[in-house]
Amino acid sequence: MKDFSFKDVLELMRKTAPFLIFRFLIYFVITLCFVLITGAGAGVGYGIGYIANAAPAGGMWGGLVGFGVASVIMYFIREYLLYIVKAGHVAVLVSLLEGKEIPGGRGQVDYARQVVQERFATSSLLFAVDQLIKGVLKTFNKAFMSVATIIPIPGSKGLIRFVNTMLTLSLTYLDEVILAYLIKTRAENPWAASRTAIILYAQNYTKFLKNAVWLAIFVWVLTFMIFLLVLGPAALLVKLFPGTGGPLTLIVALVFAWGIKQAVIEPVAMIALMQVFFRVTVGQTADPEWEARLESISMKFNELKQKAHKAQKEQSAQSGVSQEESPS
């Protein structure tokens, strides 16, 4: 049985519709930039290829180079996307789960930005915390997460490997769930709170695995359907690029499907996992045994500990200075 309700997930989606529109616009612009830069690359490649009497090949390779350039640009703006888009949506969702009233329209986006800034003063801090969380989760999921844990299938290594890959991809939203925990608990030391959240996740990993099965089916079936729907329009669009076709059609279709997945499908999985986390961990405390296991398999988990201690010392030092400056 799953530990989340699709009905509740869709209700939260409805209440955060302004932010979903904001997400959609952001990822639409990104997708459009991918297509335009890929098209520009194809045009330049076609021109160079024409000189060398290989215009079609030049157009195709130019398009691939353009796609690579767009991917590099995307890599450098991911910190902004995490801070404004993902963490912002998490912030409004946490407020709703706590029963708070949130503004509608554009005010919802401004409200989200304010909440995120209160918890993470800079985007670089949030990005650093998020990267460490992802590193720990990647190591843990590789070591413990396997469909064979709940569905033993003798002699089906290939199938199990494929299903495990789908499950792992469906658990990529866990870092945002842990960000939700940091916002919900109003953590003053995000490094220490992240360790606690990861331990809580680890000691309940079998429940997360079972829920990931449901989410994997939903996310990847829907994503594949979207890919098939955009394949035709993508082929028509690629025809506008000089001397291109074939692989670029698939690439452009994948970019469109990725954009829709990020804007619409990803929030469903994220909200569902958020429900699972808060439901299964309610009233629990971090188990020292699981903490020791995590320390033994993940260097990044130990790095979180070091940063937590450093942040605690800095907070204590600042507190001491404030007390000295205050009038007696």
Secondary structure, DSSP 4 states (H G I P E B T S, - for coil): --SS-HHHHHHHHHHTHHHHHHHHHHHHHHHHHHHHHHHHHHHHHHHHHHHTT-HHHHHHHHHHHHHHHHHHHHHHHHHHIIIIIIHHHHHHHHHHHTT-----THHHHHHHHHHHHHH-SSHHHHHHHHHHHHHHHHHHHHHH--GGGTS--TT-HHHHHHHHHHHHHHTTTHHHHHHHHHHHTT-SSHHHHHHHHHHHHHTTHHHHHHHHHHHHHHHHHHHHHHHHHHHHHHHHHHTTSTT--THHHHHHHHHHHHHHIIIIIHHHHHHHHHHHHHHHSTT----HHHHHHHHHH-HHHHHHHHHHHHHHHHHHHHHHHHHHHS--
